[in-house]
Amino acid sequence: MTLGRCGAAVDTGSPCRPCRPQSGPHHVGAPRESRFDVPSSPRRRLTAGAALIAALAGGLVCAPAAHGAPGSPAAHGTPGSPAAVRSAAPAPDMDGVSAALRAAVAEGAPGAMARFTGPQGVRSRTAGVRDRVSGAAMDVRARFRVGSVSKTFTAVVLLQLVDEGRLSLDAPVGRYLPGLLPDERITVRHLLTHRSGLPDYTEAMFRRTVPGFEAVRDRVFAPRELVDLALKEPRTEPGAAYRYANTNFVVAGMLVEQATGEPVARAYERRIIGPLRLRATSYVHPGTRIEGLHARGYLHPDEAGAPLVDSTEQTVSWAQAAGAVISSPADLNTFLTALMRGRLLSPRMLDAMTTVARRTPRAPASTGSACAATT
């Protein structure tokens, strides 16, 4: 699946292994023209409450509910010209969207939904159900676990801190978190671009999907514990190659907390959720419930033909700043629109987030993605 120019996110609300970027260019924050593929192997396919595709170029938030695994904004710039945005926005192919949602359900998703915000107003489409037990129809107002789209929230806060001089993209992580990582060459930029060489602890954690998930469903981890789990696996050279790892954004969350002196939940609230009035967005870790109207999440077991497993109630402590945000299509429309129109980041930081790094003799062109998601 190739998503277009203004930023994209693909994600879910259960373990973050399968639904992640497999190839193509990537950026510090929001991919501009990236390719995302979901592996089709039954062993690697997980099912979650809501997979999210946010294609801001057209203002579309699409949330298939079943594939994947478990400061003032004005201070950073002014919105782009509404006239320019209107003239550039393509007309949505809502028939095509409906067909895609139906196809997702035909492939085994309990339900799917999409919301488009554009010059013509808001349009939405749904298919299937948001709760397999009650049979309640999918509802575009429903909240869901957005999985690795959480990384975009984390990246925005961290880049704001860079703008404020509290962090530096090219400083070693060890300057701010002494002794956490075994290699002093790993920089903040390496984390955001998935080029740190750190392994992904979820590889081993969810090697067997359902048993792995049930082992951590109610567990509460300290961030350091997750980093230590990752460091048991082989590392690669910092900066040498793109290697997606939830570990990078667990460490990014630790940097946010160290630089701000407050929990990452408070940083999200003060810098993004509150200023943008994202009333359906929250970070409740280690709470397990999704309040209000929501889509339930489901895991697809490794065994062919095995029934789906409800994964809705969980701490998501295994993901934290890499994947524990709850939101809705409307809130994600608002968030990504504000981000790409310059309301959350300075032009310099937004450029860093959306510019593909040039190819070098030592490294390919891809540099990772915080928005891309990925679980």
C-alpha positions, 0 to 999 in steps of 0.5 A: 500500500502506498500512501501519499504525500502529507503523512501516513500512519498504519497501525493498531492496538495490539502487539506491534510486530506485523503491521510495520514499514517493510520498505521505501523511504522513511523520515524522522516523523511523518512519511511523505511517500512511503510504502507499507506492507502487512505480512500475509503469513498466518503466523505473523498476522495479528488482529487488533481493534483498529488499524489506522490509515491516516492520509492527510493529503486528502484528510482521510482517516481510515480505521479497519478494526482488525489487522495488526498487533497488540505548549500552545500549538500556535507557538510553533507556527501558523496554519497553512493557507486554507485556500491553498489547502482547498485547491490542493485537496483531491476529491475523495473516492468514497466508493473506493473507500467503501470497497476497501472497508468491505474488503477488509471485513471480507479478509477477516476484520470484524469491522472497519471505518473511514472518515474524510475531512475536506472542503466539502465537509466530513464524510464517513463510511463503515463496514462490519461490527465494532463488537463481535459479541454484541454485534454493535455496528462499527461507528466512526465516532468510536475510540480505539487503540491507535498502536504505533501511531502513538509514535507520532505523538511522541515524536512531536513532543520530542521535536518540540523539546529540540526546538526549545533547546532542551534536547539536541537531535545529534546529541548522544542519548547517553548525555540525557540518560547516562548508562541506559544504552551500551553504545554512546554513539546512539543519538536522539536522531537515530531513535526517531529514524529507527537507525539506532541498531537497537533490537526490538524486544517485541520480536521475542515477546510475541514470537507466539502471538496469543501466549505472548500477549496473555503473558503481558496483558496485565503486566506493568513494565518500567521503561528500563525493563523493556530496554533491558529486554531488547539489549538481550538480543543482538545489536547492529551498528548505529546509523548503518541501516534502518531497523524498525524497533519499538525500543527506539520509542520507549527510549524516546518516551524516557527522553521526554520524561527526563527533559520535561520532568513529567510523565509522558502522559502529561506531556501529551496532554499539555502539548497536544491533546489539550491545545488541540481539544482532542476530547477522545484522545488519551494515554491511560497507561497502565489503565486497561479500559477504553472509556466511552464508545469504542471498537473492541480489539482482537488478536488473530492466533497463529494457528489457522482457523483458531478463534479471534482473542479479545485483546481490548482490556490490556495495560499496553505497558509493553508498548508505552510511548511506542504504542499506548495512545487511544484516539478516534478518527476525528481526533486523528484528523485534527492532530495530523492536520495541525501537525502538517499545517505547522501548528505543532512544530516549527518549520525546521522541525517539520522539515526534519520530520518529513524530509527523506535523508539522502543516500550515503555510501554507508547507508540506504536512503530510508531513515525511519518513521515515527508517524508511520506506523507501524506496529 
